[in-house]
Amino acid sequence: MARDGKHRGRERKVAVLTKQERARGRRAMRLFAFFLAVVAAFAGGFVVRSQVAFVQSLGFTVAPEEATATGSSKNLKSTYDSISARVAEVEDLLADNSLDTVDLEKATFSMLDDLLKATGDPYAAYFNPDRYNNYIKETTERTYAGIGVLFSEYDGRAYVADVFEGSEAEAKGVRQGDFVEAIDGDSGRAWSLTEVVNSLARDEGASVIITWMRPISLDAQTGSEFTTTLVCRRYDEVNVTTELVNEVGYIRLRQITQNSSELVRSAVADLTNQGATAFVLDIRDNPGGYLTQAVDIASLFIKSGVIVEIRTVDGVSSKTAGGVTVTDAPLVVLVNGYTSAASEVLAAALQDNQRAEVVGQTTLGKGSVQVVRELTFGGAVRYTAAYYLSPLGHEINGVGVVPNIMVGSAEDADTQRLVAIDTAHSMVTRG
């Protein structure tokens, strides 16, 4: 009997421990459920509330009724239409029946990663706190050296939009279209444009090891890889270059920076004084930049009309031409497969308003805008918040701008330039 008593005592003690473990497990799972509820509320909240401010930040006007609207409250979601409700059902089962607990950090990363992938948005990503700190690192307070490469981004991955002549990157064989796979051995991510730029903002003389992937096309997910060790130094690349060819003013714009519209205005004025009667605006390999500057550049040539439309969850807004035009002379816009983002907006605006002939190749088709939102529990989420449309409402994202005159392949750069200049000259004679 004594042995039986001791045995039952041990059983009671085990039972007590099991209840305590289950209680701890339930508390952990409730915390996890609360976390999911916060995520769901946050996601719903910023989708409804953030877009008005986002659209206004791009320079688009928002009607007062749109600015004050916050959306109606939603009914409680069932497991048929809510991820959080489905996960809550599973956590209840685990809390009541499983002896295991959930690793909150690991679950957060894997669940949010899968959630964002399920949207089908190639730019959507969860940045854990460490990655987010690198993403927002301030690099504007002073001048940093570089590697002689102009980067852009496609489907969430940074690639080489242009390689500066005479740079070490050019000497080491880095070419347009190469993707960044790893920097100093860090290959555990899809490197975004911002992360690459921040990571390469180093002091002159510092070295960096970059692994590149060379795909068959920008859409390819794999390709041959090679690694380079590059020394950072300062490269002075002029953003706007000009030339007068047979009374045609040729203007090359490498990227759309904060002062690009003023640079283009000055270039047109100078070439006009030199006798230009027509113009070619070359935005090949231009990765875009500031939307407001793209609108201002288009307004230099378009007297009135819509420049771009932007679609968000709140609807479609438009930006129209403003200011004073700088010339009425015939215009040709030269583009290729690496003309991207805001530079595509510029080409589409001039084409749809019948202000310019577009010559070259179909543009990249990156007509979307991404934003990054901090999360209350650390890190941030990046997602696509808007799409650009041409003045006539044509999609740019995934489609690109199709030239009026198609010219050769990417290797025919000189031919494209000659055709553009000849087209501009013929527009004068036709007039």
Buried (B, 14 or more C-beta within 10 A) or exposed (E): EEEEEEEEEEEEEEEEEEEEEBEEBBEBBBEBBEBBBBBBEBBBEBBBEBBBEBBEEBBBEBEEEBBEBEEEEEEEBEEEEBBBBBBBEEBBEBBEEEEEBBEEEEBBBEBBBEBBEEEEBBBBBBBBEEBBEBBEEEBEEEEBBBBBBBBBBBBBBBBBBBBBEEBBBBEBEBEBBBBBBBBEEBEEBBBBBBBBBBBBBBEEEBEBEBBBBBBEEBEEEEBEBBEBEBEBBEBEBEBBEBBEBEBBBBBBBBBBBEEBBBBBBBBBBBBBEEEBBBBBBBBBBBBBBBBBBBBBBBBBBBEEBBBBBBBBBBEBBBBBBEEEBBBEBBBBBBBBBBBBBBBBBBBBBBBBBEBBBBBBBBBBBBBBBBBBBBBEEEBBBBBBBBBBBBBEEBBBBEBBBBBEBEBBEBEBBEEBBEBBBBBBBBBBEEE
